[in-house]
């Protein structure tokens, strides 16, 4: 039976990982509208989109929200060190 995370073998950012390393990846379900991380705060993880989409939003000084990017499955953001 394939792992629920089998799809990560096809993500370029994670392609170098061996099976043991891939097994340490934990899914993080999120709901629409949920904040995953905030700019200028220390990120403690890298996030890879498995399904759905993520919008990168900045808040202007006047309070308006501006979508600066939309990430799709296979794309990633967050800690990359």
C-alpha positions in Angstrom: 0.0 0.0 0.0 1.5 3.4 -1.0 2.2 6.0 1.6 -0.3 8.9 1.9 2.6 11.1 1.2 3.7 9.3 -2.0 3.0 12.5 -4.0 6.0 14.2 -2.5 8.3 12.0 -4.6 7.3 14.2 -7.5 8.0 17.6 -5.8 11.3 18.9 -7.1 12.1 20.7 -3.8 11.9 17.3 -2.0 13.2 14.9 -4.7 16.6 14.5 -3.0 15.1 13.0 0.2 15.4 9.3 0.8 12.5 7.2 2.2 13.6 7.6 5.8 13.6 11.4 5.4 10.3 11.5 3.6 8.7 9.5 6.4 9.5 12.4 8.8 7.2 14.8 6.8 3.9 15.4 8.6 0.8 16.6 6.8 -0.8 19.8 8.1 -4.4 20.1 7.1 -5.7 23.7 6.8 -9.1 25.2 6.2 -9.9 28.0 3.7 -9.0 31.4 5.1 -6.6 30.0 7.8 -3.4 31.9 8.3 -0.4 29.5 8.0 2.4 31.9 8.7 3.0 35.6 9.0 5.6 37.7 7.2 8.6 38.8 9.3 8.0 36.1 11.9 10.5 33.3 12.2 9.3 30.3 10.1 9.9 26.9 11.7 8.8 24.7 8.7 8.6 24.6 5.0 5.2 24.0 3.6 4.4 22.1 0.4 1.0 22.4 -1.1 -0.6 19.0 -1.7 -4.0 20.1 -2.9 -5.9 23.4 -3.2 -4.1 26.7 -3.3 -2.4 29.2 -1.0 -2.6 32.9 -1.4 0.4 35.1 -0.3 -1.2 38.3 1.1 0.3 41.5 2.3 -1.5 44.1 4.3 -0.9 47.6 3.2 -0.5 50.5 5.6 -4.1 51.6 4.7 -5.4 48.2 5.8 -6.1 46.8 2.3 -5.1 43.2 1.6 -3.1 42.6 -1.6 -2.6 39.1 -3.1 1.0 39.0 -4.2 1.1 35.3 -5.3 -1.0 32.2 -5.6 0.7 28.9 -5.0 -0.6 25.6 -6.4 0.0 21.9 -5.6 3.7 21.1 -5.7 4.8 24.6 -4.9 6.3 25.5 -1.5 7.0 28.4 0.9 8.3 29.0 4.4 11.6 28.0 6.0 14.1 26.8 3.4 17.4 26.9 5.3 
